[in-house]
Amino acid sequence: MNRKPNYSVNILIGFFLSLIASQASFAQDCTSKVTIKLNNIRGGVYANETVTLKNLKDSKTVSLKSDAKGEAIFMLPCDQKYIVTISNYTRTNEIISPAQEGGYATRNFSYEPNMAQKDAAFAMSETEKSNLDAAIKLLPDTTFVKGSIMTKPTALTNYITFTLKVTDLENIPLVNETVVFTGMNRNKSIKGATNTKGEILVYLPKGDTYTVNFKHNKDYNRHEVTYSKGNGTGSLNLMYLGTKEIEYRQKVEAERIAAEEKRLAEEHKAFVEWCKRLKITEEEGHRRKLVESSGAGNDTVVLAALNRNKWSEKLIVCDLTGSMDPYANQLSVWYQLNYKKESNLQFVFFNDGDDKEDAKKVIGNTGGIYYQRAKGLDSLIFLMSKVRSRGNGGDCPENNMEALIKGVKAAGPYKELVMVVDNNAPVKDLSLLKSFNKPVHIILCGSYNGEVLLDYFLIAWKTKGSIHTIEEDIYSIASMSEGESVVVGGITYRIMGGEFVRVTKL
């Protein structure tokens, strides 16, 4: 929040996770460290100030005095959200403690020493607030900006002068990028486009929090504008992929999916003809392929990931649509070699709807999901053959989230949730992710040279799970936050606007 008086509140977030051999701990005794540092914007730090954290889950509070370095160091339960209040700082902010055992984060607050006095001097009375609200209510629902500079309003004291600068991933200004600022309380919007410097200047009515929205990314960022006297100013610099780049990538992805669906249809047709020549059912054909194949090939990711990670009492959720035959083979081979030492092993297989017409597939109720406790290799192969024969997948996107949700509901108690997925198939029901919070270890089948479908990054991140390729086990995703990056096979991915974006060019 920036206004006159103009305070720069710079909250720098950086997670530095200690290297540990075990996976992320989500137990109640998991402890992480958060350092709150208080910086004087005119130089120096604030010592002996009270910093209080209030846990939003149970409302418990903990307070510390900042030391000579201006730091208050808290040892907190992992993955908890807190409200931060500081004795000489007039705003409140939220923080989240790191999710992993031994993780730590630093939050920097930079502000003027006379912040409280200036706030009091510039505070509006309730009458002044009401008059401002009444004036803003008369504005059109959307104000359109011609060019990149909004016309200055008559009653300037009702607004702050706000400058937004937008750059791409290489810090090059995004030109003619359409931006919409929308007040969350009054629902009044301002719409315009950036200039050759990637900038747009607007006047935001006071007393509201504004979402910054792009064509393909709504609520990409937020900016609070409080009630205050005087002519305030504010600014924000954002890094964004850009509408043109997003639409180019969407076009490339659509072409890839179309080619994949064509390939799968041709393979399925050839398989059906093979079964007819042998005069066997499709279920028997799939059973023979599972029995006769070793699962060996260039991409032995299922065997590699399951052998590297000693997950116990697993619930394995596995995609069995058309392109997953080699990986189903690997799962059966792994089970044959390990079933005697696996306890409480459970399986869920899904085929995206049991050959249901694509037009009839409903999010959350597509079907084609089968559960079974491990009870012998023959039983597993018969179940996998049945699931494969009842559905080839149809369209390329799959019902992964439905399989996770219904699979967990059908299963008995387990310790680790593992999902074997087709990295070439998007998740059609990603909207269900908001209602699912079980950590998922995702084994990526068909991932080459660091290529990871962004849907699977998002599932691993939101559930505090992990990603597994033929060479890597990536547990750090669980504790990543906005702006942080991860490198997989030489390709960099970054969280931007609450989503994963590929930084490395296509």
Secondary structure, DSSP 8 states (H G I E B T S, - for coil): ---SS--------EE-----SS----STT-EEEEEEEEEETTSSB--S-EEEEEETTT--EEEEE--TTSEEEEEEETT-EEEEEETTEEEEEEEE--SSTT-EEEEEEEE-TTHHHHHHHH---HHHHHHHHHHHHTS-SEEE-STTB----SSGGGEEEEEEEEE-TTS-B-TT-EEEEEETTT--EEEEE--TTSEEEEEEESSEEEEEE-SS-TT-EEEEE---SS-EEEEEEEE---HHHHHHHHHHHHHHHHHHHHHHHHHHHHHHHHHHHHT--HHHHHHHHHHH----SS--HHHHHHHHS---SEEEEEE-SGGGHHHHHHHHHHHHHHGGG--S-EEEEE-SSTT--GGG--TT----EEEEE---HHHHHHHHHHHHHH---SSSSB-HHHHHHHHHHHS---SEEEEEEETTS-BTTGGGGGG--S-EEEEEET--TT---HHHHHHHHHHT-EEE-SS-EE-GGGG--TT-EEEETTEEEEEETTEEEE-S--
